[in-house]
């Protein structure tokens, strides 16, 4: 009993009734106080293809009309800026697991139906997962409504790849070739889940893999999107 409790204390996964952003007491609103919630940025009128903001809701952006993405819809909570960039960074690199729960809850509030048969967190290679102590996409999935099925086993990352951060869009595509695998897929409609969308190369690779295994509709869900095409 003591060892698991110590691990949770060290990871920051126990909630003591303080807002995860301002650290003020917020016992009446789990994880985030109302003031900080009201100050959160959101993506206004995101394109349903790439989630880049548009002047008004409705049609897809010109880029997606000219070169449609392989997935059917993308839903993103917010631009990759404060405070989301800090929440994501601390989740990934400092083991702040409650950040994942909060980010999943906030994302769920923005999601629109129809709902997928399963949510598939983007997998990490076992070595990177070991170094980080977990998979941030899986931690975000813990904040989604229990009614949504989360499948952690369908997708596997079988090849360790170079970090994507400083790669160009073309380099990212080459870097990911053959990085993932999947077994026979029992679903026809799925949502891929990750923390941040940049070029979309990872999601495109996974979407094509799933479509090759019979999936008819793929959505992309993410907490944040960098505002660059």
NUTI-826128 format. One line per field, with one value per residue (C-alpha): residue number from 1; residue in one letter; x, y, z. Coordinates in steps of 0.5 Angstrom, whole numbers. Layout:
N
pos	(NUM, ...) .
code	(A, ...) .
x	(X, ...) .
y	(Y, ...) .
z	(Z, ...) .
// end
This chain:
229
pos	(1, 2, 3, 4, 5, 6, 7, 8, 9, 10, 11, 12, 13, 14, 15, 16, 17, 18, 19, 20, 21, 22, 23, 24, 25, 26, 27, 28, 29, 30, 31, 32, 33, 34, 35, 36, 37, 38, 39, 40, 41, 42, 43, 44, 45, 46, 47, 48, 49, 50, 51, 52, 53, 54, 55, 56, 57, 58, 59, 60, 61, 62, 63, 64, 65, 66, 67, 68, 69, 70, 71, 72, 73, 74, 75, 76, 77, 78, 79, 80, 81, 82, 83, 84, 85, 86, 87, 88, 89, 90, 91, 92, 93, 94, 95, 96, 97, 98, 99, 100, 101, 102, 103, 104, 105, 106, 107, 108, 109, 110, 111, 112, 113, 114, 115, 116, 117, 118, 119, 120, 121, 122, 123, 124, 125, 126, 127, 128, 129, 130, 131, 132, 133, 134, 135, 136, 137, 138, 139, 140, 141, 142, 143, 144, 145, 146, 147, 148, 149, 150, 151, 152, 153, 154, 155, 156, 157, 158, 159, 160, 161, 162, 163, 164, 165, 166, 167, 168, 169, 170, 171, 172, 173, 174, 175, 176, 177, 178, 179, 180, 181, 182, 183, 184, 185, 186, 187, 188, 189, 190, 191, 192, 193, 194, 195, 196, 197, 198, 199, 200, 201, 202, 203, 204, 205, 206, 207, 208, 209, 210, 211, 212, 213, 214, 215, 216, 217, 218, 219, 220, 221, 222, 223, 224, 225, 226, 227, 228, 229) .
code	(X, X, X, X, X, X, X, X, X, X, X, X, X, X, X, X, X, X, X, X, X, X, X, X, X, X, X, X, X, X, X, X, X, X, X, X, X, X, X, X, X, X, X, X, X, X, X, X, X, X, X, X, X, X, X, X, X, X, X, X, X, X, X, X, X, X, X, X, X, X, X, X, X, X, X, X, X, X, X, X, X, X, X, X, X, X, X, X, X, X, X, X, X, X, X, X, X, X, X, X, X, X, X, X, X, X, X, X, X, X, X, X, X, X, X, X, X, X, X, X, X, X, X, X, X, X, X, X, X, X, X, X, X, X, X, X, X, X, X, X, X, X, X, X, X, X, X, X, X, X, X, X, X, X, X, X, X, X, X, X, X, X, X, X, X, X, X, X, X, X, X, X, X, X, X, X, X, X, X, X, X, X, X, X, X, X, X, X, X, X, X, X, X, X, X, X, X, X, X, X, X, X, X, X, X, X, X, X, X, X, X, X, X, X, X, X, X, X, X, X, X, X, X, X, X, X, X, X, X) .
x	(0, 6, 10, 4, 2, 9, 9, 3, 5, 12, 8, 3, -3, -6, -11, -11, -16, -12, -13, -7, -6, -6, -6, -11, -16, -22, -25, -32, -29, -24, -17, -19, -22, -27, -23, -17, -23, -26, -19, -17, -16, -20, -20, -25, -28, -23, -23, -26, -20, -14, -17, -14, -18, -23, -26, -33, -36, -37, -33, -26, -20, -17, -11, -16, -21, -15, -11, -16, -13, -14, -18, -25, -25, -21, -23, -18, -19, -14, -8, -1, 0, 0, -3, -4, 4, 6, 0, 3, 10, 9, 5, 10, 17, 15, 10, 4, -1, -7, -5, -7, -14, -15, -14, -18, -24, -23, -22, -29, -33, -31, -32, -38, -42, -42, -38, -33, -33, -27, -21, -14, -9, -3, 2, 10, 15, 17, 24, 21, 15, 20, 24, 18, 15, 8, 4, 1, -4, -6, -6, -11, -15, -17, -20, -25, -32, -33, -38, -32, -29, -21, -17, -10, -8, -10, -4, 3, 10, 15, 20, 24, 24, 28, 24, 19, 20, 26, 24, 21, 14, 17, 22, 17, 13, 20, 21, 15, 14, 14, 14, 7, 3, -4, -8, -14, -19, -26, -28, -31, -31, -25, -22, -14, -12, -6, -3, -1, -2, 4, 4, -1, 4, 4, -4, -4, 1, -4, -10, -7, -5, -12, -16, -12, -15, -22, -23, -28, -28, -22, -23, -17, -17, -12, -11, -7, -6, 0, -2, 2, 1) .
y	(0, 5, 4, 6, 12, 14, 13, 17, 23, 23, 24, 29, 24, 26, 32, 36, 41, 46, 49, 46, 52, 58, 53, 56, 52, 50, 44, 46, 45, 39, 40, 47, 54, 57, 64, 60, 56, 62, 65, 59, 60, 56, 55, 59, 56, 51, 48, 41, 38, 41, 45, 51, 57, 60, 67, 64, 57, 52, 50, 47, 52, 53, 48, 42, 43, 43, 37, 34, 30, 22, 23, 25, 30, 33, 36, 40, 44, 50, 53, 51, 56, 58, 55, 49, 48, 48, 43, 38, 39, 38, 32, 29, 30, 31, 26, 31, 25, 30, 34, 29, 28, 35, 36, 30, 33, 39, 36, 32, 38, 41, 34, 33, 27, 22, 18, 13, 6, 6, 12, 10, 13, 14, 9, 11, 6, 2, 5, 12, 10, 7, 14, 18, 13, 13, 15, 22, 20, 15, 19, 24, 19, 17, 24, 22, 20, 13, 11, 12, 6, 7, 1, 2, -5, -4, 0, -1, 3, -2, 2, 8, 14, 21, 26, 30, 37, 40, 36, 39, 36, 32, 29, 27, 23, 19, 19, 15, 10, 3, 6, 3, -4, -6, -13, -14, -8, -10, -2, 2, 8, 10, 17, 17, 21, 25, 31, 36, 36, 40, 38, 32, 27, 22, 22, 21, 15, 12, 14, 10, 4, 4, 5, -1, -5, -4, 2, 7, 13, 16, 22, 26, 28, 33, 37, 43, 45, 49, 54, 53, 49) .
z	(0, 2, -5, -9, -5, -5, -13, -14, -9, -13, -20, -17, -19, -12, -12, -6, -7, -11, -18, -22, -25, -20, -14, -10, -7, -11, -7, -11, -18, -19, -22, -24, -21, -25, -26, -29, -33, -36, -38, -42, -49, -55, -62, -65, -71, -73, -80, -79, -83, -80, -74, -76, -74, -79, -79, -79, -78, -83, -89, -89, -90, -97, -96, -94, -100, -104, -101, -96, -90, -90, -84, -84, -78, -73, -66, -62, -56, -56, -59, -57, -52, -45, -40, -45, -47, -39, -38, -43, -42, -35, -36, -41, -38, -30, -29, -27, -29, -26, -32, -37, -33, -33, -41, -42, -39, -42, -49, -48, -47, -54, -57, -62, -64, -67, -63, -65, -63, -60, -58, -60, -56, -60, -58, -56, -57, -51, -50, -50, -46, -41, -40, -39, -35, -39, -45, -45, -50, -45, -39, -43, -45, -37, -37, -43, -41, -38, -44, -49, -50, -50, -54, -51, -55, -62, -64, -63, -65, -67, -69, -65, -69, -68, -64, -69, -66, -71, -77, -83, -86, -91, -86, -81, -86, -88, -80, -79, -85, -82, -75, -73, -74, -72, -71, -75, -73, -70, -71, -77, -74, -69, -66, -65, -59, -58, -54, -60, -67, -71, -78, -77, -80, -74, -75, -83, -82, -77, -81, -87, -83, -80, -87, -90, -84, -86, -82, -85, -81, -77, -73, -70, -63, -59, -54, -58, -65, -67, -71, -77, -83) .
// end
